[in-house]
Amino acid sequence: MRRKNWRIVIAGLVLIVMALVFFFFMLFFASKSNNSVALTPTVGTVAGTVGGISLVMIIIGLIGKRV
């Protein structure tokens, strides 16, 4: 029997929300940037990396650990 680790799942969900907020917040500032073409891929890379890490955290938390 495996027990789900809800702390890791909740932390993963919070990280996904933070990544989405960061992405849309920075897209607002990209239009005002001097070099928005270079800023947009950087913001996307950071948001994608954080989103990927959070998805892994959610999956690991839902798999859980043995009791």
MOVENPE-V534267 format. One record per residue. N is the residue number from 1. RES is the residue in three letters. PSI is psi as a letter, one per 30 degrees, with the letter a starting at -180 (NA if undefined). NEAR is the number of other C-alpha atoms within 12 Angstrom. D_FIRST is the distance of its C-alpha to the first C-alpha in Angstrom with 2 decimals. Layout:
n=N res=RES psi=PSI near=NEAR d_first=D_FIRST
n=N res=RES psi=PSI near=NEAR d_first=D_FIRST
This chain:
n=1 res=MET psi=k near=8 d_first=0.00
n=2 res=ARG psi=k near=12 d_first=3.78
n=3 res=ARG psi=k near=14 d_first=6.71
n=4 res=LYS psi=k near=20 d_first=9.90
n=5 res=ASN psi=j near=21 d_first=12.95
n=6 res=TRP psi=f near=19 d_first=15.65
n=7 res=ARG psi=e near=17 d_first=18.44
n=8 res=ILE psi=e near=24 d_first=18.34
n=9 res=VAL psi=e near=24 d_first=18.24
n=10 res=ILE psi=e near=21 d_first=21.18
n=11 res=ALA psi=e near=24 d_first=23.02
n=12 res=GLY psi=e near=27 d_first=22.78
n=13 res=LEU psi=e near=26 d_first=24.19
n=14 res=VAL psi=e near=21 d_first=26.93
n=15 res=LEU psi=e near=27 d_first=27.83
n=16 res=ILE psi=e near=27 d_first=28.22
n=17 res=VAL psi=e near=21 d_first=30.51
n=18 res=MET psi=e near=22 d_first=32.43
n=19 res=ALA psi=e near=27 d_first=32.93
n=20 res=LEU psi=e near=24 d_first=34.30
n=21 res=VAL psi=e near=19 d_first=36.55
n=22 res=PHE psi=e near=25 d_first=37.80
n=23 res=PHE psi=e near=27 d_first=38.55
n=24 res=PHE psi=e near=18 d_first=40.55
n=25 res=PHE psi=e near=18 d_first=42.21
n=26 res=MET psi=f near=24 d_first=43.42
n=27 res=LEU psi=e near=22 d_first=44.66
n=28 res=PHE psi=e near=16 d_first=46.95
n=29 res=PHE psi=f near=18 d_first=48.39
n=30 res=ALA psi=e near=22 d_first=48.61
n=31 res=SER psi=f near=16 d_first=51.46
n=32 res=LYS psi=f near=13 d_first=53.41
n=33 res=SER psi=l near=14 d_first=52.74
n=34 res=ASN psi=e near=11 d_first=55.49
n=35 res=ASN psi=i near=13 d_first=53.31
n=36 res=SER psi=f near=17 d_first=50.77
n=37 res=VAL psi=e near=16 d_first=50.31
n=38 res=ALA psi=f near=14 d_first=48.84
n=39 res=LEU psi=e near=21 d_first=46.86
n=40 res=THR psi=e near=25 d_first=44.94
n=41 res=PRO psi=e near=18 d_first=43.14
n=42 res=THR psi=e near=19 d_first=42.26
n=43 res=VAL psi=e near=26 d_first=40.74
n=44 res=GLY psi=e near=25 d_first=38.84
n=45 res=THR psi=e near=17 d_first=37.50
n=46 res=VAL psi=e near=22 d_first=36.31
n=47 res=ALA psi=e near=27 d_first=34.72
n=48 res=GLY psi=e near=22 d_first=33.06
n=49 res=THR psi=e near=21 d_first=31.69
n=50 res=VAL psi=e near=27 d_first=30.26
n=51 res=GLY psi=e near=27 d_first=28.83
n=52 res=GLY psi=e near=21 d_first=27.20
n=53 res=ILE psi=e near=23 d_first=25.68
n=54 res=SER psi=e near=27 d_first=24.36
n=55 res=LEU psi=e near=25 d_first=22.80
n=56 res=VAL psi=e near=21 d_first=20.99
n=57 res=MET psi=e near=27 d_first=19.82
n=58 res=ILE psi=e near=26 d_first=18.54
n=59 res=ILE psi=e near=22 d_first=16.65
n=60 res=ILE psi=e near=23 d_first=15.10
n=61 res=GLY psi=e near=24 d_first=14.25
n=62 res=LEU psi=e near=22 d_first=12.66
n=63 res=ILE psi=e near=18 d_first=10.52
n=64 res=GLY psi=a near=19 d_first=9.38
n=65 res=LYS psi=l near=15 d_first=8.41
n=66 res=ARG psi=k near=11 d_first=6.06
n=67 res=VAL psi=NA near=8 d_first=6.21
